[in-house]
């Protein structure tokens, strides 16, 4: 039966509204809780082989998700996103796990599908989150699907189009820089459900990362039942990289063969606290002063220890990429028909940098997770596009412009 376990001391607890981390740990701060399963029993039941034969999205992995088998789930048909090859000479096989194909255009849909399912099962009627954009839009959509109230605290950098989407879905939106204390107040004093990451800073749900881990599950089966050598993930708080890593570990526990992948946390050079913490051998993520980057979705000034755990356990690495490299990666992806936000392009920028440095073998499978769609970040697209637009010209000018463009 699924239950909660402390990632530090191993103390077990039943599933429930455990938003403050482990209460059994002797030393503060409290460590995060995560969901554990009876992997030996699942392996004995042939779960790995059963999963390989199933179609469908996130909920095809029901045995590895916390909601009971008979419980109703909150779903918008998330998951089952494509894994496509990056075209062009790079040496290694670079794959794109295109999470922009989720219902609201980002991998955050996976988090909220599981998180809001559990919120409803636990009896909550109101959910809250803090966001730079994608996270809040996904919460608003899944709360609407579940018939729950939602309130989203938005970073002032959150795009207007996303804030409007949140309101269209029925959420209330508050825009301000200092958001954490308000989330804490609503959870601790008003009984709201925090549909946020699992690291308890200050509060969090252990259930959202269970949605993220299905990215790892899907990659394994999409590669024909094998693990890639590396997985590059745009990383901010840490759950985004820890989730897929947990998914790969679970498949190994069920009997999947082969070496587990190395996880690579990717951040922008203008805001790279996880990269700095990893390279310094720190046990916690430092604070990056005055973060500045086009990649707003991964521009948190610090992060949780889950990111460092994923890197340490997988023998992974952390990469910082420049603004120029991010924009170049956006253009390269757009040239292959995929429009992503800058944060998503960071994973591809890092893969191309590793290839250029000769660090990728020709027979490697390298997966870049594309976390969010470009259409929800319209201002950011301006930095990557070459103007190709003619407005309200005369008929002669229109034809001359077309002929000039065709012969260029």
C-alpha positions as CSV (number, residue, x, y, z in Angstrom):
1,X,0.0,0.0,0.0
2,X,1.4,3.5,-0.8
3,X,2.6,5.5,2.2
4,X,4.7,8.5,3.0
5,X,8.4,8.2,4.0
6,X,11.0,10.7,5.1
7,X,13.8,11.1,2.6
8,X,16.2,11.8,5.5
9,X,15.4,9.5,8.5
10,X,13.1,7.0,6.7
11,X,10.2,7.3,9.1
12,X,7.0,6.1,7.6
13,X,3.5,7.7,7.8
14,X,0.1,7.1,6.2
15,X,-1.0,9.1,3.2
16,X,-2.6,12.4,4.3
17,X,-2.3,16.2,4.4
18,X,1.4,16.2,5.4
19,X,2.5,19.6,4.3
20,X,5.2,20.4,6.9
21,X,7.7,17.7,6.1
22,X,8.8,14.9,8.5
23,X,7.8,15.4,12.1
24,X,9.9,12.5,13.3
25,X,13.3,14.0,12.3
26,X,15.3,15.0,15.4
27,X,17.1,17.9,13.8
28,X,15.4,20.9,12.0
29,X,14.6,21.8,9.4
30,X,12.0,19.1,8.6
31,X,12.9,16.9,5.6
32,X,10.6,16.3,2.7
33,X,8.2,13.4,2.6
34,X,7.7,11.3,-0.5
35,X,5.3,8.5,-1.5
36,X,6.7,5.0,-1.3
37,X,5.2,1.8,-2.7
38,X,5.7,-2.0,-2.2
39,X,8.0,-2.4,-5.2
40,X,8.9,-6.0,-4.4
41,X,5.2,-7.0,-4.5
42,X,4.6,-5.0,-7.7
43,X,7.7,-6.6,-9.3
44,X,6.4,-10.1,-8.3
45,X,3.0,-9.3,-9.9
46,X,4.7,-8.5,-13.3
47,X,3.9,-4.9,-13.2
48,X,6.7,-3.8,-15.5
49,X,5.5,-6.1,-18.3
50,X,1.9,-5.0,-17.8
51,X,2.9,-1.3,-18.0
52,X,4.8,-2.0,-21.3
53,X,1.6,-3.2,-23.0
54,X,-0.6,-0.3,-22.0
55,X,-1.5,2.8,-23.9
56,X,-2.7,6.1,-22.5
57,X,-1.3,9.0,-20.5
58,X,-0.2,9.6,-17.0
59,X,-2.8,7.3,-15.3
60,X,-1.6,4.2,-17.2
61,X,1.0,4.1,-14.3
62,X,-1.8,3.7,-11.8
63,X,0.1,1.1,-9.6
64,X,2.8,3.7,-9.1
65,X,0.5,6.6,-8.2
66,X,-0.9,7.4,-4.7
67,X,-4.6,7.5,-5.5
68,X,-6.4,4.1,-4.7
69,X,-7.2,2.1,-7.8
70,X,-11.0,2.6,-7.3
71,X,-10.8,6.3,-6.6
72,X,-11.9,8.8,-9.2
73,X,-9.1,10.9,-10.7
74,X,-8.8,14.5,-12.0
75,X,-7.6,14.3,-15.6
76,X,-7.5,16.3,-18.7
77,X,-5.8,13.5,-20.7
78,X,-2.3,14.7,-19.7
79,X,0.9,12.7,-20.3
80,X,1.7,10.5,-23.3
81,X,3.7,13.4,-24.7
82,X,5.9,12.6,-27.7
83,X,9.6,11.8,-27.7
84,X,11.0,13.2,-31.0
85,X,14.6,13.3,-32.4
86,X,16.4,16.6,-32.7
87,X,17.5,16.7,-36.3
88,X,20.9,17.8,-37.4
89,X,24.5,16.7,-36.7
90,X,25.2,16.5,-33.0
91,X,26.9,13.2,-32.6
92,X,24.8,11.7,-29.9
93,X,21.1,10.9,-30.4
94,X,19.4,13.9,-28.8
95,X,15.7,13.4,-28.0
96,X,13.1,16.0,-27.1
97,X,10.5,15.0,-24.5
98,X,7.9,17.5,-25.6
99,X,5.8,18.4,-22.6
100,X,4.3,21.4,-24.4
101,X,1.7,18.9,-25.7
102,X,0.0,18.7,-22.3
103,X,-3.5,20.2,-21.9
104,X,-2.3,23.6,-20.7
105,X,1.0,23.5,-22.6
106,X,3.4,22.5,-19.8
107,X,4.7,19.7,-17.7
108,X,2.9,21.3,-14.7
109,X,-0.2,19.5,-15.8
110,X,1.3,16.2,-14.6
111,X,1.9,17.7,-11.1
112,X,-1.6,19.0,-10.7
113,X,-3.3,15.9,-12.1
114,X,-2.0,13.9,-9.2
115,X,-1.9,16.7,-6.6
116,X,-5.5,17.8,-7.2
117,X,-6.7,14.2,-7.3
118,X,-5.2,13.7,-3.9
119,X,-6.5,17.1,-2.6
120,X,-10.1,16.1,-3.5
121,X,-9.6,12.6,-2.0
122,X,-8.4,14.2,1.2
123,X,-11.5,16.4,1.4
124,X,-10.1,19.8,0.3
125,X,-12.2,22.3,-1.5
126,X,-9.7,25.1,-2.0
127,X,-6.2,25.1,-3.5
128,X,-3.4,27.7,-3.6
129,X,-0.1,28.0,-5.5
130,X,2.7,30.5,-6.2
131,X,3.8,30.8,-9.8
132,X,5.8,32.6,-12.5
133,X,3.1,31.4,-15.0
134,X,2.8,27.7,-16.1
135,X,2.3,26.3,-12.6
136,X,-0.6,28.7,-11.9
137,X,-2.3,28.1,-15.2
138,X,-2.2,24.4,-14.7
139,X,-3.6,24.6,-11.2
140,X,-6.4,26.8,-12.3
141,X,-7.4,24.3,-15.0
142,X,-7.2,21.2,-12.8
143,X,-9.0,22.9,-9.9
144,X,-11.8,23.8,-12.4
145,X,-11.9,20.2,-13.5
146,X,-12.2,19.1,-9.9
147,X,-14.8,21.7,-8.9
148,X,-12.4,23.3,-6.4
149,X,-11.7,26.9,-5.7
150,X,-8.2,28.1,-6.7
151,X,-6.1,31.1,-5.7
152,X,-2.8,31.9,-7.5
153,X,-0.1,34.2,-6.3
154,X,1.7,35.4,-9.4
155,X,5.2,36.7,-9.8
156,X,5.0,40.2,-11.4
157,X,7.0,38.7,-14.3
158,X,4.1,36.2,-15.1
159,X,2.8,36.8,-18.6
160,X,-0.5,38.6,-18.9
161,X,-1.8,35.9,-21.2
162,X,-1.2,33.3,-18.4
163,X,-2.9,35.4,-15.7
164,X,-5.9,35.8,-18.0
165,X,-6.0,32.1,-18.6
166,X,-6.0,31.5,-14.8
167,X,-9.0,33.8,-14.4
168,X,-10.7,32.2,-17.4
169,X,-10.5,28.9,-15.6
170,X,-12.1,30.5,-12.6
171,X,-9.1,31.1,-10.3
172,X,-8.5,34.3,-8.4
173,X,-5.1,35.9,-9.1
174,X,-2.9,38.1,-6.8
175,X,0.2,39.6,-8.4
176,X,3.0,40.5,-6.0
177,X,6.7,39.7,-5.4
178,X,6.5,38.5,-1.7
179,X,4.2,35.5,-2.1
180,X,5.5,32.7,0.2
181,X,4.1,34.1,3.5
182,X,0.6,34.4,2.0
183,X,0.7,30.8,0.8
184,X,1.8,29.7,4.3
185,X,-1.0,31.7,5.9
186,X,-3.7,30.2,3.7
187,X,-2.5,26.7,4.4
188,X,-1.8,26.9,8.1
189,X,-4.5,29.2,9.2
190,X,-7.2,28.9,6.6
191,X,-7.0,25.2,5.6
192,X,-6.2,25.6,1.9
193,X,-4.4,22.8,0.0
194,X,-0.9,23.8,-1.2
195,X,-0.6,22.4,-4.7
196,X,3.1,23.2,-4.7
197,X,6.4,21.3,-4.8
198,X,7.3,18.7,-2.2
199,X,10.0,20.6,-0.4
200,X,8.5,22.1,2.7
201,X,9.6,25.7,2.3
202,X,7.4,26.7,3.9
203,X,4.7,24.2,3.0
204,X,4.3,21.7,0.2
205,X,2.5,18.6,-1.0
206,X,4.4,15.3,-1.5
207,X,2.0,14.3,-4.2
208,X,2.9,16.6,-7.1
209,X,6.3,15.0,-7.7
210,X,4.4,11.8,-8.3
211,X,3.1,13.3,-11.5
212,X,6.5,14.5,-12.6
213,X,8.0,11.0,-12.2
214,X,5.8,9.7,-15.0
215,X,8.0,11.6,-17.4
216,X,10.7,9.1,-16.6
217,X,8.3,6.2,-17.0
218,X,7.3,7.3,-20.4
219,X,10.8,8.0,-21.6
220,X,11.9,4.4,-20.7
221,X,9.0,2.8,-22.7
222,X,9.3,5.2,-25.6
223,X,12.9,4.2,-26.0
224,X,11.8,0.6,-26.4
225,X,12.3,-0.5,-22.8
226,X,15.7,1.0,-22.2
227,X,17.1,3.9,-20.1
228,X,18.8,6.9,-21.8
229,X,22.3,7.8,-20.8
230,X,21.5,11.3,-19.7
231,X,18.3,13.4,-19.1
232,X,18.6,17.2,-19.1
233,X,15.9,19.1,-17.2
234,X,15.4,22.8,-16.8
235,X,15.4,23.1,-13.1
236,X,14.2,25.7,-10.6
237,X,12.8,24.4,-7.2
238,X,14.1,20.8,-7.7
239,X,11.0,18.6,-8.1
240,X,11.2,18.8,-11.9
241,X,14.5,16.9,-12.0
242,X,13.9,14.7,-8.9
243,X,10.5,13.5,-10.3
244,X,11.8,11.8,-13.4
245,X,14.8,10.4,-11.5
246,X,12.4,8.8,-9.0
247,X,10.5,7.4,-12.0
248,X,13.6,5.8,-13.4
249,X,14.5,4.3,-10.0
250,X,11.1,2.8,-9.6
251,X,11.3,1.0,-13.0
252,X,14.7,-0.4,-11.9
253,X,13.0,-1.6,-8.6
254,X,10.4,-3.4,-10.8
255,X,13.1,-5.2,-12.7
256,X,14.0,-2.9,-15.6
257,X,17.5,-3.8,-17.0
258,X,20.3,-1.4,-17.8
259,X,22.2,1.4,-16.1
260,X,20.1,4.3,-14.8
261,X,20.6,7.7,-16.6
262,X,22.7,10.6,-15.3
263,X,20.4,13.5,-14.5
264,X,21.6,17.0,-15.5
265,X,20.1,20.1,-13.9
266,X,20.1,23.0,-16.4
267,X,19.8,26.6,-15.3
268,X,20.4,30.0,-16.9
269,X,23.8,31.6,-16.1
270,X,21.9,34.7,-14.8
271,X,20.2,32.5,-12.1
272,X,22.0,29.3,-11.3
273,X,21.9,28.6,-7.5
274,X,21.6,24.8,-8.0
275,X,24.6,24.8,-10.4
276,X,26.6,26.8,-7.8
277,X,25.5,24.6,-5.0
278,X,26.4,21.4,-6.8
279,X,29.8,22.6,-7.9
280,X,30.6,23.7,-4.4
281,X,29.6,20.3,-3.0
282,X,26.9,22.0,-0.8
283,X,24.2,20.1,1.1
284,X,21.7,22.8,0.4
285,X,21.0,25.2,-2.5
286,X,22.4,28.7,-1.9
287,X,20.7,31.9,-2.8
288,X,21.5,33.6,-6.1
289,X,21.5,37.3,-5.5
290,X,19.6,39.5,-8.0
291,X,18.6,36.8,-10.5
292,X,18.3,38.1,-14.1
293,X,17.4,35.9,-17.1
294,X,15.0,35.6,-20.0
295,X,14.2,32.1,-18.6
296,X,11.7,33.3,-16.0
297,X,10.3,29.8,-15.2
298,X,13.6,28.7,-13.8
299,X,14.6,32.0,-12.3
300,X,14.0,31.2,-8.6
301,X,16.7,32.6,-6.5
302,X,17.2,29.3,-4.6
303,X,15.9,25.7,-4.7
304,X,15.2,22.6,-2.7
305,X,17.6,19.8,-1.8
306,X,15.6,17.4,-4.0
307,X,17.6,18.7,-7.0
308,X,21.0,17.9,-5.3
309,X,19.7,14.5,-4.3
310,X,18.9,13.6,-7.9
311,X,22.3,14.7,-9.1
312,X,24.2,12.9,-6.3
313,X,22.2,9.6,-6.6
314,X,22.5,9.5,-10.4
315,X,26.1,10.6,-10.7
316,X,24.8,13.6,-12.7
317,X,25.9,17.1,-13.3
318,X,24.6,20.7,-13.4
319,X,25.0,23.1,-16.4
320,X,24.5,26.8,-16.7
321,X,23.8,28.2,-20.1
322,X,24.0,31.8,-21.4
323,X,21.1,33.9,-22.7
324,X,22.6,33.7,-26.2
325,X,22.7,29.9,-26.0
326,X,19.0,29.8,-24.9
327,X,17.8,32.1,-27.7
328,X,19.9,30.1,-30.2
329,X,18.2,26.9,-29.0
330,X,14.8,28.4,-29.2
331,X,15.5,29.3,-32.9
332,X,16.8,25.8,-33.6
333,X,13.7,24.2,-32.2
334,X,11.5,26.6,-34.0
335,X,13.3,25.6,-37.2
336,X,12.1,22.1,-36.6
337,X,8.5,23.2,-35.8
338,X,8.6,23.3,-32.0
339,X,8.0,26.6,-30.2
340,X,9.1,26.6,-26.6
341,X,9.5,29.2,-23.9
342,X,13.1,30.1,-23.0
343,X,13.3,27.9,-19.9
344,X,12.5,24.8,-22.0
345,X,15.1,25.7,-24.6
346,X,17.8,25.8,-21.8
347,X,17.9,21.9,-21.8
348,X,18.6,21.9,-25.5
349,X,21.2,24.6,-25.2
350,X,23.0,22.5,-22.5
351,X,22.9,19.4,-24.7
352,X,24.4,21.3,-27.7
353,X,27.1,22.7,-25.4
354,X,28.0,19.2,-24.1
355,X,28.1,18.0,-27.7
356,X,30.3,20.9,-28.8
357,X,32.7,20.1,-25.9
358,X,33.0,16.5,-27.1
359,X,31.4,15.1,-23.9
360,X,28.6,13.1,-25.6
361,X,29.4,9.7,-27.2
362,X,28.0,8.9,-30.6
363,X,25.9,6.0,-29.2
364,X,24.4,7.9,-26.3
365,X,20.7,8.6,-26.0
366,X,20.3,12.1,-24.5
367,X,16.9,13.3,-23.6
368,X,16.1,17.0,-23.2
369,X,12.8,17.8,-21.4
370,X,10.9,20.7,-23.0
371,X,8.8,22.0,-20.1
372,X,6.6,24.7,-21.6
373,X,5.1,26.1,-24.8
374,X,6.3,29.4,-26.3
375,X,2.8,30.6,-27.0
376,X,2.2,31.3,-23.3
377,X,5.3,33.6,-23.2
378,X,4.7,35.9,-26.2
379,X,7.1,38.7,-25.1
380,X,9.9,36.2,-24.8
381,X,9.4,35.1,-28.4
382,X,10.5,38.5,-29.6
383,X,14.1,37.9,-28.6
384,X,14.2,34.7,-30.8
385,X,12.4,35.6,-34.0
386,X,13.5,37.3,-37.2
387,X,10.8,39.8,-38.3
388,X,9.0,38.4,-41.4
389,X,5.8,40.5,-41.4
390,X,4.4,43.1,-43.8
391,X,1.5,45.1,-42.5
392,X,-1.2,46.9,-44.6
393,X,0.9,47.6,-47.7
394,X,-0.3,48.4,-51.2
395,X,-0.9,45.5,-53.6
396,X,2.2,46.3,-55.6
397,X,4.3,46.5,-52.4
398,X,2.9,43.1,-51.2
399,X,3.9,41.4,-54.4
400,X,7.3,42.9,-54.5
401,X,7.9,41.9,-50.8
402,X,6.8,38.3,-51.6
403,X,9.0,38.1,-54.7
404,X,12.0,39.5,-52.8
405,X,11.5,37.1,-49.9
406,X,11.1,34.1,-52.3
407,X,14.4,34.9,-54.1
408,X,16.4,35.5,-50.9
